[in-house]
């Protein structure tokens, strides 16, 4: 795993840009502590940089940026293509010889032989890379199918600039960091900023499964061309049109075989590796299938809390004991959490307010003391209907459906027109809002959003567009469960879950791999009938059947907890003074981003214990902490 950065402008002063690139790359040292490299063509005004975390082929033959044998292309690459050995055999059959055994050299030769788009569709893995095509005089950047690896880009004074993280682009001369208030609204609603938005108006995130190609004509004018090599909409549509026709037993066995292969590929490494283990379905399954393919105990890592209702460590320990792993665990105190928060504002680069970033960072830090690579169980909830909120929202939808759609809106108006004091009751307000909804999209947006009326909170907010990604499913051709899973696949998964895992792990120089998000697993999951995912109110049914072949049912048959953090209790206790300083009314007013009154109202209610506004407040707090750090 690595960090990448670069620029291109045929009209620019290449000497200044070359100096800037060195600073950009060194800001990514945490992503690649094992070395750095640069490549320049000063005549064409282009430079590529790389920070290296050596995982496969630790020799100089794995160093980057890498020039192809034909010298027709240069690549700087972050990620892993796990099926590179199979691709190598295909290329060797064509008479191509290789200098080393890194996946970088192999994917570069694949691109030169098959073309960029055709080659990328063969890759199984996670990646973000930039490729300079000397023949066609064009620069292309690409991001993996699910968005596991990040990639930002911007135009700065005529320079096309890209990097793995925002901080590198900010270091380029002429960067203007105007905060995007639409993005701030997105943060308040969701706790994250969805692609292609970033915290800054001038910087964008490349969407998952996309290739962006930049060309300059003979007059120095630039042109962008974006192309998709993998589309969740197409995957979902094809899967639902070609539903799996085998028996449940056949589906269980086929899924297990795909997962065994996916996990086996991700166990290839020239350095020590391990796995995160929470004791839940997904991580337990990954660890069980890892151990099955290993001749020595797998190293596993988990994190626990002293607060009741948040601690999964004891469950993880029981699973580890049964599977036979070399298990390591830590318990987090509020003091450790407080010490971590300033680090997170730097590590996450832009405001991000999923509180589970704290334990994710700390367990990554612990794991890095033992291994360089860790496998994670992320993705099971989105692909196999595992979130508790799916069941809750479906119950609400079913209750709504008892009333004809034409009657719900008038009923909503009657409730809202009633006694104002009654409407101060949250449940009555929710009923009024829910009854005014006519479709799945509105219901999911209402119940999954945190701050509702963004324009009343964010000063001069231009809108409430929380994510520019189009939904891959229409409301009329899917069940509510399918609609919500598709929503999370294109938004919540890449922009929250995978951001959290990438930044937390790379912040300590650890590579995290996510085998459940192998695109073959994703495609197979959307072929499965919904009853194999959600059966008699039980989510992830088919994953549990696979796991029960390796782990006793008694160890995993318990309510889902998730990777929660007692942030609400901490805000009333040990984090209170720190949070109060960030939410001070005068400070909010001076900063000029939030209307102080609604923020202070929720803070006061939370402190008194009359309401629990932990997530809404944490969104504001993490922005304020980020703003303070960046100033």
Secondary structure, 3 states (H helix, E strand, C coil): CEEEEEEECCCCCHHHHHHHHHHHHHCCHHHCECEEEEEEECCCCEEEEEEECCCCCCCHHHCCCEECCCCCEEEEEEEEECCHHHHHHHHHCCCCCCCCCCHHHHHHHHHHHHCHHHHHCCCCEEEEEEEEECCCCEEEEEECCCCCCCCEEEEECCEEEEECCHHHHHCCCCCCCCECHHHHHHHHHHCCCCCCCCCECCEEECCCCEEEEEEECCCCCEEEEEEECCCHHHHHHHHHHCCCCCCHHHHHHHHHHHHHHHHHHHCCCCCCEEEECCCCHHHHHHHHHHHHCCCCCCEEEEEEECCCCCCCHHHHHHHHHHHCCEEEEEEECHHHHHHHHHHHHHHCCCCCCCCCHHHHHHHHHHHHCCCCEEECCCCHHHHHCCCHHHHHHHHHHHHHCCCCHHHHHHHHHHHHCCCCCHHHCHHHHHHHHHHCCCCHHHHHHHHHCCCCCHHHCECCCCCCCCCCCCCCCCHHHCCHHHHHHHHHHHHHHHHHHHHHHHHHHHCCCCEEECHHHCHHHHHHHCCCCHHHCCECCECCHHHHHHHCCCCCHHHHCCCCCCCCCCHHHHHHCCCHHHHHHHCCHHHHHHHCCECHHHHHHHHHHHHHCCCCCHHHHHHHHHHHHHHHHHC
